[in-house]
Amino acid sequence: MKIAYIYDAVYPWVKGGAEKRIYEIAKRLASRGHEVHWYGIGWWLNDHSSRTIEYEGIILHGVCEPMPLYIDGRRNISEATVFSEKLFPGLIKEGFDVVDCQEFPYFPCFTAKFCSLLRKSRLVITWHEVWDKYWFKYLGKKGLFGWVVERLASRLASENVAVSKRTRRDLEKIGVKNVKVIPNGIDLKKIESVKPSSGEKSDVIFVGRLIKDKNVDVLIEAISLIKMEMPDIRCVIVGDGPERGKLIKLAKELRVEDNVKFTGFLENYDDVIAYMKSSKVFVLPSTREGFGIVALEANACGLPVVTVNHEGNAVCDFINCENGFVCKLSAEDIAENILVGVETGKVLREKCIENAMRYDWDIIVDTVESFYKEVKL
């Protein structure tokens, strides 16, 4: 098959859940003899003169020059519109069996729809999350524009993929039918090959962008409560983002600056896994997760996951009493479950790894390949 992926952020130049999913699936499809293209922003143009390069079997097309994806912590609308406009000339030249466009930032979905009609390709839109009414919380009255565009995008394709059961339910709520769930995955062989960090041991670890929806402030408050019982409690926070300054200040105010370490963003994936393997409990108090690959990676490292029960948190779909804990978004509840996790972590270790094994990318790509063969007929 000849397959095209459309997403402006391209791995490994940009490291996030959606781009990691495309990369892991695309390189495996390419290794199976399929011709796989990825249309994105040309992040590599500083190092390569050509807009089209090959990376691990994937043909990458840089449709425009690099632009900031975020401005003041929010997605750059100008970038999305420019990318959608520049996408058309390159995409219309090629004929594909399947065009898989990621739903966000919406505008490219309309370009992909137009090109698929002209070239008679089957369009698939992959949904990582559905914002719906969250648009109004995010932008106030201006959120109406995002809400309308999302609704319009949901009507473009007859074939829609959701990365989680929760995202499928959200799509069904806005009238989308026959949604196929194909979850994200993890590279088990890669994770197994990484050794624990020799220099950094911790009881609790968080990995992710430091933004409001991640609620890392509640985690720090929980650490301050645990400190009363465990004075030497150690927490490592891996990641960076607009909330970092506030979180460092909060740690000082709660007098846990010696208990909480901020590593910043870690460029090397192995370092992140090594930190996880040197910890006891993974905490993800996020209220907005389209899937939560990092929680699965923690399970693969043998760590129970503490997460919060919220309608926007898809991590709840694969965390149960055997591989973690789902609790209320409060410092008290998170602290209580961290303590249970620290005490029972060794007992839960095997179940955590067993859960993660069901999401190996080699298994996921079998489902993707079969699905593409069905839709192209």
Secondary structure, DSSP 8 states (H G I E B T S, - for coil): -EEEEE-SS-TTTS-SHHHHHHHHHHHHHHHTT-EEEEEE--GGGGT-S-SEEEETTEEEEE-S----SEETTEE-HHHHHHHHHHHHHHHHHS--SEEEEESTTSHHHHHHHHHHHHHT-EEEEEES---TTHHHHHHGGGHHHHHHHHHHHTTS-SEEEESSHHHHHHHHHTT--SEEE----B-HHHHHH----SS---SEEEES--SGGG-HHHHHHHHHHHTTT-TT--EEEE---TTHHHHHHHHHHTT-TTTEEEEE--S-HHHHHHHHHT-SEEEE--S-BSS-HHHHHHHHTT--EEEE--TTBGGGGT--TTTEEEE-SSHHHHHHHHHHHHHHHHHHHHHHHHHHHTTBHHHHHHHHHHHHHHHH-
